[in-house]
């Protein structure tokens, strides 16, 4: 494939869990990948460091650019320079509980950020396909199972902001004929999940408790029901949406339901530990308005995209526990090596 034939993709949120897996997938498919990262005085690219090469080297296909969804002007200049064939908008303030503490910031990034990007695409006039990372949190209080026709009832600033982005994506598709789609992704996790999210908080605690460096894990609502999948599976669905003949919105989910208590059990049992001896309740982790159950129906994605989930929650918990145990072991070995060589 010549340089002129190489497909170019622009990913916002490339340093996040989904962005890193999506970059891996697209690079494996021969894409030239451009990622948008926020300026920071410290490096925040750990999830993609294994993919990055010096841009001066021949054959490099991953390029990083400073930018932010709060800066519409920068988005215009960046799109004009890169001229991507596909745009994946994954950037957001994505922690639901934090969105109650920072509702304005969440609205500005998770909500208004999408309209800045969509409008920048329209102003530049590029013929690119657009993917919007929508969320099952938009369904909120609506009973499961939830699919593309389910009524939305968000129960958090995060869910409401995502719903705004969802409707603006549909609006630009219908008003301007853009190939713009919403991926309504249910909870998806991995060893790259942020440490403040409940699944990673649990699996990291399992590794630390087994190693004797932690004794107690504090959690909130253990009865919340979720449909947890594996992030690498889900970024495959993102890509498939932009390869379809016509733009449409898709629910991406496993169709299975487990409680936080179930996930606790899977994770702790894998390490041979009784979670009830180590887990305590802390009301600070409760949301002002809870979402009781999110379970997706991904029939449309299965029929139209040929996509199905490969990893279900019990295996997902084991994958994450094993990764956190290995990471803690390597961290300990690095600490010993550092002390010995000083």
N, C-alpha and C positions, 0 to 999 in steps of 0.2 A: 504494500500500500504506500503510495507516494505521500509526501507532505500535504499536497493539496487535497488528497482524498481522505486524510485522517479526520475522523470526527472529533470535534472539540466539545467538551462539557465544562460548564461553570457550576461549582458547588458552593453555596453558602453554608456555613456550619461544617466545613470539612474537618475541623479538628475534633468534632464530637463523635460519639459512638457511631451513629449512622453514616456520617460523612466519611469517616475513615474506612468503613467497610465498603461503601459505595465507590470510593476512590480506588480501592483494591480491585473491585469488580470491573470498573471501567478501564483501568490500565491493563487488566488481563485480557480485555476485549479489544485492545489496540487503540483506545482513545488517547487523545491529548487532554489532560485534566488540569483545570485551573481552579484553585481554591481561594476563597475569600477569608482572610483572617483579620481579627482585630489587633491593633497595635497594643503591645504590652511591653513593660520593661523587663519581663521575664519570659522565657520560652514557654509556650502553651501548646506545643505541637507533638507531644509525646505519642499520641495515637497514630500519627502518620510519619514519624521519624524513620521508620523502616522502609518507607516508600520514597523518601526524598533524596534527590541527588543534586549536586551543584548544577544550577541552570546553565553554566558555561560549558558543561560537558556535552559532547555530541550524543544524540539519541535520548536526551532527557524529555520526558513527557508529562512531568508533574511540575506545575508552576504555582507559586503562592503570591497573592496580592493583598496588600492592606486595603481594608474597606470595612464598612459597617452598614447595616440596614437602616440606621438612623440618618444616613448621609445620602440623599437621593442624587445629588450632583456627582458624587464619586461613583455611584452605580451606573450612571449614564456614561461617564468616561471609560469605565471598566468594560462595560458591554460593547462599546464602540471599538475598543482596542482588541478585545479577545474575539469578538464575533462568534460566539458559541453556537453550536447546532442544538444543544440541549442545556437547559438551566434547571438545576435542582435546588429549590429553596428549603433548606433544612435548618437554617439558623433560627433561634428563638430563645427566650427565657422559658425553659421547658420543665421547670420543677413546679408541680401543681401546688404543693403546700406553700412554697415561697411566693407564689403569685398572689396569695392573700396578704402577704407583707409588703409586696411591691407591685400593686395593681397597675399603677400608672406606667412604670417601666415595662411591665409585661405587655400592656396594651400597645406601647410604642414600638416594641421590638417584634413581639409575636403577632400582633395585629397589623399595625400600620407599616411595619417593615415589608410586608408582602405587597402592599399597594405601591410602595416606592419602587420595588423591583419590577412589578408588572408595568407600571407607567414608564419606567426607564426603558424597558424593552419596546414598548409602543413608540416612545419618542425617537429612539435610535432607529427603529424600523427593521430590526433584524428578524429573519424568518427562523425563529428558534422554538423548540417545544419546551413547555414549562411544566415542572412538577412542583406542586405545593404539598408540603408535609402537613396533612391534616391529622386529627386525633380522635380517638374513641371518646375522649373526655367531652367532646361536643354533645354526645348522647346523654351524659350525666344521669339524670333521674329517670330516664325512659327505660322501662323494663327490657331485659334481654329476651331472646337474641336480637342483636341490632344489625341491620343491613343498610344498603344505600337508600332505602325508602323510609327508614325509621325516622320519627320526629325527633328533632334535636331539643335538648333541655340541659344546657351546660350548668354546672354547679360550682364554678370557680372562675376567677378572672382569667386564668389560663384557657379554660374551655371556651369562654366567651370570646377571647381574642382569637383563638383558632377558628371559631365559627365565622368571625368577620373575614378572616383570610379565605376561608372556604367559599363564602358567597362572593367575594371580590374576584376570586379565580373563575368562578362560574360566570360572573358578569362580564369579565374580559373575554371569555370564550364566546359568549353569546353576542356581545356588543361589537367586538372587533374581529371575530373569526379566528382568534388565536388558538393554537393547539395547547390548551392549558387544562391540566387534570389535577384532581385531588386524590391523594392516597390517604384513605381514612384508616390509619394503622392503629391496631390495638397494641397493648403493652408488648414490647419486644426488648429483650435483655441480652446481655453477653458479659464476658469478663471485662469489656471496655466500658461498661455502664458506670456512670458517676457514682462515687462512694456514698452520696447522700440519698440515693434512690433506694427504696426499701429492699429490693432483691439483692443488690450489691452490698448493702449494709448488712444483710443477713449472712451472705456467703463470706464476706470479709471477716465478720465476727466469728464464724465457724472456724476459719483458719487460725485466727488469733487465740481463740479459746483453746483449741487443740494444742497450740504451741505454748500455752501458758502465759501469754502476754496480755490477756483480757479475760475477765470473768463474767461480766454482765452485759447484756444487750438490751437497750431500751427501745420499745416500739409502741405504736399507737393502736389503731383498729386492726385486730387480727381476723375479723370476720368479713372484711371486704373481699368480694369475689372478682377475680380478674382472669383474662384470657391471655396468658403469657406465651410469647413465641421467641424465636431466636433471631437476633438482628441480621446476621448474614443472609438468612432466608428472606427477610423482608426487603432488603435493598435490591434483591433480585426482582421482586415484584415492582419496585419503583421503576427500574429500567424497563421492564416489560410494558408498563403503562405507556411509556414514551415511544415504544416500537409499534404500538397498535395502529390500525388503519384510521380510526376515528378517535377523537378525544372523549373520555368518559371518566367518571369518578368510581373508585373501587374501595371496598372494605377489604382489609388484609388482616387475617386472624386465623387462629387454629381451630376455633369452634369448641374448645374445651374450657371448662371452668374449674378454678381452684381458689381456695381462700389463701390469705397471707399465712394462716396457720398451717395449711397444707404445704406451702413452700418452705416454711420453717422446718416442718417434719422431714421433707425430702432432703434439705440441706444438712441438717444436723445428723440425721440417720446415716448419711453417706460417710460422716466422720466418726460414727459410733458414739454419738453424744446425745444425751437426753436434753432437749431444748428447754423443757419446763424447769430445769435446775438453773438456767442461766438467763432467761428472758423475763423482763419486768415491764409493766405498763407505765407509760408516761403520757399524760394528757396533752403535753405540748406538741405531740406529733399528730394530734387529731386535727382535721380540717373543720372550719366553721360550718361548712355544709358538706356532708359526706356523699360519695357516690357508692352505692351499695354493690352494684353488680354491672360489669361490662363483659359481654361475651359476644363475639362477632360471628356473623354468617358470611363467609367468603365465597359463596356459590358463584357469584358473577366473576370473580377473579379466576376461579377454577375453570369456568366454562369459556370465558372470553380470552384469558391470558395463558391458560394452561398452568397456572401456579397453584401449588399446594405447600403447606408447611411440612418440613421434614423433621423438626425437633419439637417435642412437646415438653410441658413443664417439668415432669420428673427428671428427664434427661438434661434439660436446661440447668436445673439446680445442680446436678452433678458436675456438669461442664464448668460452671462458675466456681463451685467449691474447689475443684481440682486446680483451676487457674489461680485462685487466691492462695491456696496452700503452696503452690510452686513459687508464686511471687514472693511470699513471705520467707520461704526457704532461701531464695536467691538474695533477698534483702539482708538476711542474717549472714549469709556467706560473704556478701560484700562488706558488711560491717566488720566481720572478723578479719578479712583480708586487709581492710583499711587500718585497723588497730595494730595488726602484726607488722605491717610494713612501715609504720610511722617511727 
